[in-house]
């Protein structure tokens, strides 16, 4: 959920932050895979949502096996 001090991004800004297309972000919005804020007709995505996606999608590398 967006906090009081959370920065709100436009769809193109969110797409750039995630290295995605605007269409991909809009699809996620329709599927409710990413939270957003409606400001009249405008849609804004909290920066905390971008950080959540990056945090949850992180997959650490496997440790090397000893030879």
ROFI-648770 format. One record per residue (C-alpha): chain; residue number from 1; y, z, x. Coordinates in Angstrom, 2 decimals, decimal comma. Each point is the difference from the previous one (the first is absolute). Layout:
BEGIN
- cadena|num|Y|Z|X
- A|NUM|Y|Z|X
...
This chain:
BEGIN
- cadena|num|Y|Z|X
- A|1|0,00|0,00|0,00
- A|2|3,48|-0,79|1,22
- A|3|1,97|2,93|1,36
- A|4|3,73|0,48|-0,44
- A|5|0,73|-1,31|3,50
- A|6|-2,56|-2,82|-0,04
- A|7|1,34|-3,43|0,92
- A|8|-0,65|-2,71|-2,60
- A|9|-0,98|-3,48|1,16
- A|10|0,23|-3,33|-1,77
- A|11|-3,14|-2,11|-0,39
- A|12|0,95|-2,27|2,95
- A|13|0,75|3,04|2,19
- A|14|-3,35|1,59|-0,89
- A|15|-1,77|-3,30|0,68
- A|16|1,66|-0,24|3,40
- A|17|-0,92|3,60|0,85
- A|18|-3,68|-0,67|-0,80
- A|19|0,00|-3,56|1,39
- A|20|-1,01|-1,35|-3,41
- A|21|1,36|-2,56|-2,40
- A|22|2,23|0,96|-2,91
- A|23|-2,69|-1,34|-2,34
- A|24|-2,52|2,40|1,53
- A|25|2,32|2,97|-0,56
- A|26|0,66|-1,10|-3,58
- A|27|-3,76|-0,29|-0,61
- A|28|-0,45|3,56|1,30
- A|29|2,77|1,13|-2,35
- A|30|-1,72|-1,62|-2,99
- A|31|-3,34|1,54|1,01
- A|32|1,74|3,38|0,49
- A|33|-1,33|0,24|3,55
- A|34|3,48|0,96|1,21
- A|35|2,52|2,31|-1,64
- A|36|3,44|-1,24|-0,96
- A|37|3,24|0,97|-1,71
- A|38|1,63|-2,02|-2,77
- A|39|3,79|-0,17|0,13
- A|40|0,71|-2,01|-3,13
- A|41|-1,48|-3,41|0,78
- A|42|-0,21|0,75|3,70
- A|43|-3,16|1,23|1,71
- A|44|0,26|2,21|3,06
- A|45|-2,82|1,29|2,18
- A|46|0,36|3,41|1,65
- A|47|-0,40|0,02|3,76
- A|48|-2,51|2,82|-0,45
- A|49|-2,31|-2,48|-1,78
- A|50|0,14|-2,38|2,99
- A|51|-0,82|2,93|2,30
- A|52|-2,87|1,06|-2,30
- A|53|-1,54|-3,47|0,08
- A|54|0,21|-0,12|3,78
- A|55|-1,44|3,53|0,33
- A|56|-2,90|-0,59|-2,42
- A|57|-0,82|-3,43|1,39
- A|58|-0,20|1,16|3,60
- A|59|-3,48|-0,40|1,48
- A|60|-0,40|1,61|3,45
- A|61|-1,91|-1,83|2,70
- A|62|-3,50|1,04|0,94
- A|63|-0,49|1,86|3,26
- A|64|-1,69|-1,98|2,74
- A|65|-3,65|0,70|0,59
- A|66|-0,99|1,20|3,48
- A|67|-1,94|-2,59|1,96
